[in-house]
């Protein structure tokens, strides 16, 4: 195969071409444009049979587009796809499945009210001969099939369990079984670890290895470097739609991968831990929230003071989101009190709470944090539209909006945060995830509210943007504001938080100061302290960031000294 | 699940994909669906006319000729204004994603209120006429507003409560016109003629168009300004685009719904007031509803996607159908009900678009 990637950065890092004859999938010169945006440009990719191939890159680098074309969800504008040597042209995912591909999406596509076995065999059910020919699903055969596949690949699953009652990790196993049931020889996993606990990640990796050893070709789409290093055989790095690096994993270092992804080495931003916290800006007392069926937040008490970042760790679905919604006021509380800057706001409206000094970066950017059918300028204006300069809170212009100010504010924000967009009138839904997140972060930080709740502020955001957002959060803390940081990235909490609380099953089960907090301790508590197996937790503790990078990052507002834990940080104002 | 077809060579594939890309780009243009809906409606109408053994070209020519006949323009303009007014009643809630199907009830309550005020208060017309219009707006607005708390407090969708409350208002007004307020000795269920001083000011010597239509046009302008230039209009659009985003951003969605429904009811009420204060200057049972302004207005609002700047244009289309339909019946022997059919087809196609859009966004966001 002739490699066509023309990027200089790639040439330096390119390993010897993969051996011929082993190729399960070849993508040759794949190109795809969306309007004026080039999503993929001459991408070559060879997936060798029985290997784990990581496709990594920042958000918007084109990995999802590339995988969507491989799986038949999108059609390439140019280039050729070969599966097991034959050129193919997929009209849709069904063609791809028939050709031996299977894909596990980031968001699961399962029927929550049906059993594991039903979900696995759906669309390709074993039939049973009966009164009406082969009209009925043979559930016994389905159960047997699930058990057999589960045993073969080490996917611990109960075929009779109802999917809605399963954890994220178990659901993911169902998705993998679904693909395997249809005899997928090439398995694409799109950001598979985003919703998993550290120990679930470990067992997923074991499954991936086992499948690869059995001859399955696994594609791991991710932006997490430590996962790539832990489980893959080969790595292809994409940036701006082009291949910028190909590595054999055993020869690759974290620094090289970061450089290929970002074009520069990023320094880890770290909370210096300086300054003394000021007055309390958020006080939550005995808060309980019910979703109508069960208690999702139970008796949570916490406080956030000015000048500190309080982290909340937890696997998603352990009540963190409901806690945030209850503090914001979009969800009613069953018991307890919420105080913002000393004032009881338990029954107050969202607007009143925001007026008292609350800003929120929500977890669900598309569903809650933005209106995808509106422009960047309009999305950036919500919450600022009744105050100067866009609106006016008093006087004759009260209630009116200046479209000019709305646009110029948006232009400033775009420049300040380096949002990649064709202009402030572009629809926010057409931006990449990282760029849309920058707009949301910028909008909320601009309130300069004494309390910021940042919920998964860097979820689905590329490495470069993560550094930038982390830097902004630390600046926000340094300016004397309090931050409640909800994250399931332990490394994020370790880098930013002054204190870390761990939520499990709706309650706060552990609390650590920055000095006490370690990946092992937090991971154990996240997995449910009592049930946590300490060895398991420590296995899942590779430091996700490249630890040996000391080169300063020109874009991060706060680049720290090589000894990030140094108690004195001179440049803090 | 067929085997994937083999590719022959790259060149034709490239050409075809470029053609397809152009085609998809053209198909995604926001004007395609509304215009397509109209074209489709006209085609279906043509098939129906053909099936009846008549000539669609003659029929459609008659529609255009009649509605745009210079001698008729006065009447056509009045119909256009009423349709615009009722389009407003649908478009204001539509902007925040709510459907007001109670236009008829709001319309007749407006007409009733204006009739009662205009016929019972001995005031000079300079006071009486505005008072009647404002009274109509308040009563009809209050009636429309009932649906908002029903939605926020009791979870009854606005589309349902407006649809179900409307016939109640229509029936009550019908009763009042027949009995307590009815003209004694008349065979028709109608009130007495309004006194001279309570008749809407005429525009020159035009017989249909009067100052009331100017009021409706001004309301359209007000909606356009509020929609594009004010915080409330912005909040309406935000909630319409993503309700959760609005709530998260501090928009008081319940209050906004209350305001939007009150404004929508008020717009319908003003239309009702203007109609009864125009010739023949009385409230006649069924006369406000039978011309079908409510659903023509709803269709115009849907076709415009609630956008204030487009409503006058889409209203023209339904005006032509409405006014021309009568002419078509006279000169081409095609029943005027065909224009209802055409309106119906437009609405069905637009509803289909909404469903397909939803599917598409679900697919792309998943």
Interface residues (C-beta under 8 A of the other chain):
Chain A: X35 X75 X77 X78 X80 X86 X87 X88 X89 X90 X91 X94 X95 X96 X97 X98 X99 X105 X107 X109 X328 X330 X349 X350 X351 X353 X354 X355 X360 X362 X366 X367 X368 X369 X370 X371 X372 X373 X374 X378 X381 X382 X383 X385 X386 X391 X399 X400 X401 X403
Chain B: X1 X2 X3 X4 X5 X6 X7 X10 X13 X14 X17 X18 X21 X25 X228 X229 X230 X231 X232 X234 X235 X237 X238 X241 X242 X244 X245 X246 X247 X248 X249 X250 X251 X252 X361 X365 X366
